[in-house]
Protein backbone atom coordinates (compact mmCIF):
# COMPACT_ATOMS: atom_id res chain seq x y z
CA UNK A 1 0.00 0.00 0.00
CA UNK A 2 1.23 3.47 -0.87
CA UNK A 3 0.23 6.95 -1.88
CA UNK A 4 1.26 8.73 -5.07
CA UNK A 5 0.55 11.97 -6.91
CA UNK A 6 -0.66 12.35 -10.47
CA UNK A 7 -1.01 15.93 -11.59
CA UNK A 8 -2.60 17.83 -8.71
CA UNK A 9 -4.36 14.78 -7.27
CA UNK A 10 -3.13 12.38 -4.59
CA UNK A 11 -4.05 8.70 -4.81
CA UNK A 12 -4.01 5.71 -2.46
CA UNK A 13 -2.76 2.48 -4.06
CA UNK A 14 -3.85 -0.81 -2.43
CA UNK A 15 -5.41 -4.20 -3.14
CA UNK A 16 -8.90 -5.53 -2.43
CA UNK A 17 -8.41 -9.27 -2.71
CA UNK A 18 -6.61 -9.72 -6.01
CA UNK A 19 -7.91 -6.47 -7.47
CA UNK A 20 -5.66 -3.43 -7.45
CA UNK A 21 -7.38 -0.16 -6.49
CA UNK A 22 -6.04 3.33 -7.17
CA UNK A 23 -8.34 5.62 -5.23
CA UNK A 24 -8.28 9.37 -5.93
CA UNK A 25 -8.46 11.27 -2.64
CA UNK A 26 -7.88 14.96 -3.40
CA UNK A 27 -5.30 17.69 -3.66
CA UNK A 28 -3.89 17.37 -0.12
CA UNK A 29 -1.23 14.83 0.81
CA UNK A 30 -2.52 14.84 4.37
CA UNK A 31 -5.90 13.54 3.19
CA UNK A 32 -4.18 10.76 1.24
CA UNK A 33 -2.11 9.75 4.26
CA UNK A 34 -5.22 9.76 6.47
CA UNK A 35 -7.09 7.55 4.00
CA UNK A 36 -4.15 5.15 3.76
CA UNK A 37 -3.96 4.96 7.54
CA UNK A 38 -7.66 4.18 7.78
CA UNK A 39 -7.28 1.30 5.30
CA UNK A 40 -4.24 -0.10 7.11
CA UNK A 41 -5.99 -0.04 10.49
CA UNK A 42 -9.12 -1.66 9.01
CA UNK A 43 -7.04 -4.48 7.56
CA UNK A 44 -5.20 -5.13 10.83
CA UNK A 45 -8.50 -5.29 12.71
CA UNK A 46 -10.01 -7.57 10.05
CA UNK A 47 -12.65 -4.97 9.31
CA UNK A 48 -11.60 -4.50 5.73
CA UNK A 49 -13.98 -7.25 4.61
CA UNK A 50 -16.83 -4.89 5.49
CA UNK A 51 -15.28 -2.27 3.25
CA UNK A 52 -14.98 -4.67 0.33
CA UNK A 53 -18.64 -4.45 -0.62
CA UNK A 54 -17.98 -0.86 -1.65
CA UNK A 55 -15.72 -2.17 -4.40
CA UNK A 56 -17.70 -5.21 -5.50
CA UNK A 57 -19.82 -3.31 -8.01
CA UNK A 58 -18.86 -0.95 -10.78
CA UNK A 59 -20.95 2.04 -11.81
CA UNK A 60 -22.40 0.13 -14.78
CA UNK A 61 -24.01 -2.33 -12.34
CA UNK A 62 -25.62 0.50 -10.39
CA UNK A 63 -26.92 2.21 -13.50
CA UNK A 64 -28.48 -1.01 -14.82
CA UNK A 65 -30.24 -1.70 -11.52
CA UNK A 66 -31.37 1.93 -11.25
CA UNK A 67 -32.94 1.77 -14.71
CA UNK A 68 -34.79 -1.41 -13.83
CA UNK A 69 -36.15 0.11 -10.63
CA UNK A 70 -37.24 3.52 -11.90
CA UNK A 71 -37.85 3.34 -15.64
CA UNK A 72 -41.63 3.42 -15.06
CA UNK A 73 -41.50 6.81 -13.32
CA UNK A 74 -43.17 9.65 -15.22
CA UNK A 75 -40.05 11.79 -14.97
CA UNK A 76 -37.64 9.04 -16.03
CA UNK A 77 -37.45 10.43 -19.57
CA UNK A 78 -35.54 13.42 -18.21
CA UNK A 79 -33.30 11.17 -16.14
CA UNK A 80 -32.26 9.16 -19.20
CA UNK A 81 -30.25 12.17 -20.39
CA UNK A 82 -28.58 12.35 -16.97
CA UNK A 83 -27.73 8.63 -17.03
CA UNK A 84 -26.07 8.96 -20.43
CA UNK A 85 -23.78 11.64 -19.01
CA UNK A 86 -22.98 9.58 -15.91
CA UNK A 87 -22.17 6.52 -18.01
CA UNK A 88 -19.75 8.50 -20.14
CA UNK A 89 -18.09 9.81 -16.98
CA UNK A 90 -17.98 6.75 -14.70
CA UNK A 91 -18.19 3.75 -17.06
CA UNK A 92 -16.25 0.79 -15.70
CA UNK A 93 -15.30 2.58 -12.49
CA UNK A 94 -15.68 0.93 -9.10
CA UNK A 95 -18.26 2.66 -6.92
CA UNK A 96 -15.69 3.11 -4.18
CA UNK A 97 -13.34 4.90 -6.57
CA UNK A 98 -15.83 7.71 -7.17
CA UNK A 99 -14.79 10.46 -4.80
CA UNK A 100 -15.89 13.93 -3.79
CA UNK A 101 -13.28 15.31 -6.14
CA UNK A 102 -14.85 13.39 -9.06
CA UNK A 103 -18.25 14.86 -8.23
CA UNK A 104 -16.91 18.39 -7.98
CA UNK A 105 -15.08 18.02 -11.28
CA UNK A 106 -18.26 16.74 -12.97
CA UNK A 107 -20.24 19.65 -11.53
CA UNK A 108 -17.73 22.22 -12.74
CA UNK A 109 -17.45 20.67 -16.20
CA UNK A 110 -21.23 20.65 -16.59
CA UNK A 111 -21.48 24.32 -15.61
CA UNK A 112 -18.69 25.25 -18.04
CA UNK A 113 -20.25 23.28 -20.93
CA UNK A 114 -22.83 25.29 -22.95
CA UNK A 115 -26.15 23.77 -23.93
CA UNK A 116 -25.84 21.91 -27.22
CA UNK A 117 -27.30 23.67 -30.24
CA UNK A 118 -29.24 22.12 -33.12
CA UNK A 119 -26.20 21.51 -35.33
CA UNK A 120 -24.44 19.54 -32.61
CA UNK A 121 -27.52 17.40 -31.99
CA UNK A 122 -27.77 16.64 -35.71
CA UNK A 123 -24.16 15.42 -35.69
CA UNK A 124 -25.16 12.99 -32.95
CA UNK A 125 -27.97 11.57 -35.08
CA UNK A 126 -30.89 13.68 -33.89
CA UNK A 127 -33.31 15.27 -36.33
CA UNK A 128 -33.59 18.98 -35.61
CA UNK A 129 -35.82 21.44 -37.44
CA UNK A 130 -34.27 24.73 -38.63
CA UNK A 131 -30.87 23.74 -37.28
CA UNK A 132 -28.87 26.86 -38.04
CA UNK A 133 -25.75 27.82 -36.05
CA UNK A 134 -26.69 29.95 -33.04
CA UNK A 135 -24.95 31.41 -30.06
CA UNK A 136 -24.54 28.72 -27.45
CA UNK A 137 -26.53 29.24 -24.27
CA UNK A 138 -24.90 28.91 -20.87
CA UNK A 139 -26.09 25.95 -18.86
CA UNK A 140 -28.22 27.04 -15.92
CA UNK A 141 -27.38 26.16 -12.33
CA UNK A 142 -30.85 24.62 -12.08
CA UNK A 143 -30.04 22.15 -14.85
CA UNK A 144 -26.74 21.24 -13.17
CA UNK A 145 -28.44 20.75 -9.80
CA UNK A 146 -31.26 18.58 -11.23
CA UNK A 147 -28.71 16.37 -12.99
CA UNK A 148 -26.54 15.94 -9.91
CA UNK A 149 -29.63 15.26 -7.78
CA UNK A 150 -30.22 12.19 -9.94
CA UNK A 151 -26.66 11.03 -9.26
CA UNK A 152 -27.11 11.60 -5.52
CA UNK A 153 -30.29 9.52 -5.60
CA UNK A 154 -28.44 6.74 -7.42
CA UNK A 155 -25.79 6.55 -4.70
CA UNK A 156 -28.42 6.62 -1.97
CA UNK A 157 -30.04 3.60 -3.59
CA UNK A 158 -26.61 1.94 -3.94
CA UNK A 159 -26.20 2.11 -0.16
CA UNK A 160 -29.76 0.87 0.35
CA UNK A 161 -29.17 -2.01 -2.08
CA UNK A 162 -25.85 -2.86 -0.32
CA UNK A 163 -23.84 -2.11 -3.43
CA UNK A 164 -21.75 0.49 -1.57
CA UNK A 165 -20.82 1.20 2.03
CA UNK A 166 -21.59 4.91 1.78
CA UNK A 167 -22.41 7.60 -0.73
CA UNK A 168 -19.71 10.10 -1.77
CA UNK A 169 -22.39 12.78 -1.25
CA UNK A 170 -22.53 12.00 2.49
CA UNK A 171 -21.49 14.97 4.58
CA UNK A 172 -20.96 17.28 1.60
CA UNK A 173 -21.77 20.94 2.22
CA UNK A 174 -22.16 23.69 -0.34
CA UNK A 175 -21.94 21.24 -3.24
CA UNK A 176 -25.09 22.27 -5.07
CA UNK A 177 -25.35 25.71 -6.64
CA UNK A 178 -27.67 28.26 -5.08
CA UNK A 179 -30.69 28.89 -7.27
CA UNK A 180 -32.90 31.89 -7.78
CA UNK A 181 -36.36 30.37 -8.13
CA UNK A 182 -38.14 33.71 -8.02
CA UNK A 183 -37.91 34.31 -11.77
CA UNK A 184 -41.19 35.87 -12.95
CA UNK A 185 -41.46 36.74 -16.63
CA UNK A 186 -44.82 37.23 -18.32
CA UNK A 187 -45.99 38.60 -21.63
CA UNK A 188 -47.34 42.06 -22.22
CA UNK A 189 -50.45 42.33 -24.41
CA UNK A 190 -48.32 43.43 -27.37
CA UNK A 191 -45.89 40.53 -26.89
CA UNK A 192 -48.76 38.09 -26.63
CA UNK A 193 -50.21 39.27 -29.94
CA UNK A 194 -46.84 39.04 -31.69
CA UNK A 195 -46.17 35.55 -30.33
CA UNK A 196 -49.54 34.21 -31.49
CA UNK A 197 -48.98 35.78 -34.92
CA UNK A 198 -45.65 33.99 -35.39
CA UNK A 199 -47.13 30.72 -34.14
CA UNK A 200 -49.42 30.69 -37.19
CA UNK A 201 -48.78 27.91 -39.73
CA UNK A 202 -46.24 26.29 -37.38
CA UNK A 203 -46.89 22.55 -36.98
CA UNK A 204 -50.14 23.08 -38.94
CA UNK A 205 -51.33 25.72 -36.44
CA UNK A 206 -50.94 23.18 -33.64
CA UNK A 207 -48.31 25.33 -31.93
CA UNK A 208 -50.74 28.27 -31.81
CA UNK A 209 -53.38 25.99 -30.28
CA UNK A 210 -50.88 24.79 -27.66
CA UNK A 211 -49.88 28.36 -26.75
CA UNK A 212 -53.52 29.47 -26.52
CA UNK A 213 -54.24 26.54 -24.22
CA UNK A 214 -51.34 27.51 -21.96
CA UNK A 215 -52.38 31.18 -21.85
CA UNK A 216 -55.96 30.32 -20.93
CA UNK A 217 -55.45 27.38 -18.59
CA UNK A 218 -52.07 27.80 -16.88
CA UNK A 219 -51.31 24.13 -17.56
CA UNK A 220 -47.74 22.90 -17.59
CA UNK A 221 -46.17 21.94 -20.90
CA UNK A 222 -46.27 18.21 -20.11
CA UNK A 223 -49.91 18.42 -19.06
CA UNK A 224 -50.81 20.09 -22.36
CA UNK A 225 -48.89 17.72 -24.63
CA UNK A 226 -50.36 14.67 -22.87
CA UNK A 227 -53.92 16.09 -22.83
CA UNK A 228 -56.58 13.61 -24.02
CA UNK A 229 -60.06 14.34 -25.33
CA UNK A 230 -61.55 12.31 -22.49
CA UNK A 231 -60.18 14.86 -20.01
CA UNK A 232 -62.26 17.66 -21.56
CA UNK A 233 -65.89 17.41 -20.51
CA UNK A 234 -68.68 19.27 -18.74
CA UNK A 235 -66.97 22.62 -19.19
CA UNK A 236 -63.75 21.57 -17.42
CA UNK A 237 -60.31 20.12 -18.08
CA UNK A 238 -59.69 17.29 -15.62
CA UNK A 239 -56.03 16.70 -14.75
CA UNK A 240 -55.07 13.61 -12.76
CA UNK A 241 -51.37 13.07 -13.55
CA UNK A 242 -49.84 16.31 -12.30
CA UNK A 243 -46.40 17.35 -11.08
CA UNK A 244 -47.62 17.58 -7.48
CA UNK A 245 -49.74 14.39 -7.75
CA UNK A 246 -52.78 16.48 -6.78
CA UNK A 247 -55.67 16.23 -9.30
CA UNK A 248 -57.20 19.54 -10.34
CA UNK A 249 -59.96 20.87 -12.57
CA UNK A 250 -59.64 23.90 -14.81
CA UNK A 251 -62.80 25.65 -16.06
CA UNK A 252 -63.04 26.28 -19.81
CA UNK A 253 -63.47 29.92 -20.82
CA UNK A 254 -65.04 30.81 -24.17
CA UNK A 255 -61.63 30.97 -25.87
CA UNK A 256 -60.83 27.38 -24.91
CA UNK A 257 -64.32 26.14 -25.76
CA UNK A 258 -64.08 27.59 -29.27
CA UNK A 259 -60.51 26.35 -29.63
CA UNK A 260 -61.25 22.72 -28.75
CA UNK A 261 -64.34 22.74 -30.99
CA UNK A 262 -62.17 23.90 -33.90
CA UNK A 263 -59.44 21.27 -33.50
CA UNK A 264 -60.06 18.23 -35.72
CA UNK A 265 -59.77 14.92 -33.91
CA UNK A 266 -57.28 12.37 -35.17
CA UNK A 267 -59.20 9.24 -36.08
CA UNK A 268 -56.66 6.93 -34.41
CA UNK A 269 -55.52 9.06 -31.49
CA UNK A 270 -56.89 9.99 -28.08
CA UNK A 271 -54.59 13.00 -27.79
CA UNK A 272 -55.71 16.56 -28.44
CA UNK A 273 -52.33 17.69 -29.76
CA UNK A 274 -50.71 15.04 -31.91
CA UNK A 275 -48.81 14.66 -35.16
CA UNK A 276 -49.90 12.82 -38.27
CA UNK A 277 -49.31 9.36 -36.79
CA UNK A 278 -51.47 10.16 -33.76
CA UNK A 279 -48.63 10.30 -31.25
CA UNK A 280 -48.41 13.27 -28.86
CA UNK A 281 -45.89 15.96 -29.75
CA UNK A 282 -42.47 15.45 -28.12
CA UNK A 283 -39.82 18.17 -27.82
CA UNK A 284 -40.53 19.36 -31.35
CA UNK A 285 -43.24 21.61 -29.86
CA UNK A 286 -40.64 23.27 -27.67
CA UNK A 287 -38.25 23.84 -30.58
CA UNK A 288 -41.06 25.37 -32.65
CA UNK A 289 -41.99 27.58 -29.74
CA UNK A 290 -38.45 28.90 -29.36
CA UNK A 291 -38.41 29.79 -33.05
CA UNK A 292 -41.69 31.69 -32.76
CA UNK A 293 -40.41 33.58 -29.70
CA UNK A 294 -37.26 34.57 -31.57
CA UNK A 295 -39.17 35.76 -34.63
CA UNK A 296 -41.52 37.76 -32.44
CA UNK A 297 -38.57 39.61 -30.96
CA UNK A 298 -39.37 38.47 -27.41
CA UNK A 299 -36.35 38.15 -25.12
CA UNK A 300 -35.75 36.05 -22.01
CA UNK A 301 -38.93 34.02 -22.40
CA UNK A 302 -39.53 30.28 -21.97
CA UNK A 303 -42.55 28.08 -22.49
CA UNK A 304 -43.15 27.82 -18.74
CA UNK A 305 -43.51 31.62 -18.67
CA UNK A 306 -46.88 31.19 -20.40
CA UNK A 307 -48.02 29.75 -17.08
CA UNK A 308 -46.72 32.89 -15.35
CA UNK A 309 -48.60 34.99 -17.90
CA UNK A 310 -51.84 33.14 -17.15
CA UNK A 311 -51.46 33.68 -13.41
CA UNK A 312 -50.35 37.32 -13.75
CA UNK A 313 -53.33 38.17 -15.95
CA UNK A 314 -55.70 36.67 -13.39
CA UNK A 315 -54.18 38.57 -10.49
CA UNK A 316 -54.19 41.85 -12.40
CA UNK A 317 -57.91 41.33 -13.04
CA UNK A 318 -58.54 41.02 -9.30
CA UNK A 319 -58.74 37.22 -8.95
CA UNK A 320 -57.77 36.10 -5.43
CA UNK A 321 -54.42 34.44 -4.84
CA UNK A 322 -56.23 31.45 -3.32
CA UNK A 323 -58.14 30.89 -6.56
CA UNK A 324 -54.91 31.27 -8.57
CA UNK A 325 -53.24 28.72 -6.30
CA UNK A 326 -55.96 26.16 -6.98
CA UNK A 327 -55.90 26.77 -10.73
CA UNK A 328 -52.11 26.39 -10.89
CA UNK A 329 -52.10 23.39 -8.56
CA UNK A 330 -49.56 24.81 -6.12
CA UNK A 331 -49.25 22.77 -2.92
CA UNK A 332 -48.00 25.76 -0.96
CA UNK A 333 -49.47 29.28 -1.13
CA UNK A 334 -45.88 30.55 -0.92
CA UNK A 335 -45.43 29.60 -4.57
CA UNK A 336 -48.43 31.71 -5.51
CA UNK A 337 -47.32 34.65 -3.39
CA UNK A 338 -44.75 35.56 -6.05
CA UNK A 339 -47.67 37.22 -7.85
CA UNK A 340 -48.75 39.18 -4.78
CA UNK A 341 -47.09 42.41 -5.91
CA UNK A 342 -49.39 42.41 -8.93
CA UNK A 343 -52.37 42.14 -6.60
CA UNK A 344 -50.99 45.09 -4.62
CA UNK A 345 -50.78 47.16 -7.80
CA UNK A 346 -54.38 46.23 -8.57
CA UNK A 347 -55.52 47.29 -5.10
CA UNK A 348 -53.68 50.62 -5.41
CA UNK A 349 -55.48 51.32 -8.70
CA UNK A 350 -58.78 50.35 -7.11
CA UNK A 351 -58.30 52.81 -4.26
CA UNK A 352 -57.20 55.52 -6.68
CA UNK A 353 -60.42 55.03 -8.65
CA UNK A 354 -62.39 55.79 -5.48
CA UNK A 355 -60.24 58.86 -4.94
CA UNK A 356 -61.17 60.19 -8.38
CA UNK A 357 -64.85 59.63 -7.67
CA UNK A 358 -64.49 61.46 -4.36
CA UNK A 359 -62.84 64.43 -6.08
CA UNK A 360 -65.63 64.49 -8.63
CA UNK A 361 -68.19 64.51 -5.81
CA UNK A 362 -66.46 67.45 -4.09
CA UNK A 363 -66.40 69.34 -7.37
CA UNK A 364 -70.12 68.75 -7.87
CA UNK A 365 -70.90 70.02 -4.37
CA UNK A 366 -68.83 73.16 -4.92
CA UNK A 367 -70.66 73.89 -8.15
CA UNK A 368 -73.96 73.41 -6.40
CA UNK A 369 -72.98 75.87 -3.67
CA UNK A 370 -71.95 78.50 -6.22
CA UNK A 371 -75.26 78.23 -8.04
CA UNK A 372 -77.12 78.58 -4.77
CA UNK A 373 -75.22 81.71 -3.82
CA UNK A 374 -75.88 83.31 -7.22
CA UNK A 375 -79.57 82.55 -6.86
CA UNK A 376 -79.57 84.20 -3.46
Buried (B, 14 or more C-beta within 10 A) or exposed (E): EEBEEEEEBBBBBBEBEEEEBEBBBBEEEEBBBEBBEEBEEBBEEEEBEEBEBBBBBBBEBBBEBBEEEBEEEEEBEEBEEBBEBBEEBBEEEBBBBBBBBBBEBBBEEBBEEEEBBBEBBEEEEEEBEEBEEEEEEEBEBEBBBBBBBBBBBBBBBBBEBEBBBBBBBEEEEEEBBEEEEEEEBBBEEEBBEBBBEBBEEBBEEBBBBBBBBBBBBBBBBBBBBBBEBEBBEEEEBBBEEBEEEEEBEBEBEEEBEEBBEEBEEBEEBBBBBBBEEEEBBEEBBBBBBBBBBBBBEBEEBBBEBBBBBBBBBBBBEEBEBEEBBBBBBBEEEEBBEBBEEBBEEBEEEEEEEEEEEEEEEEEEEEEEEEEEEEEE
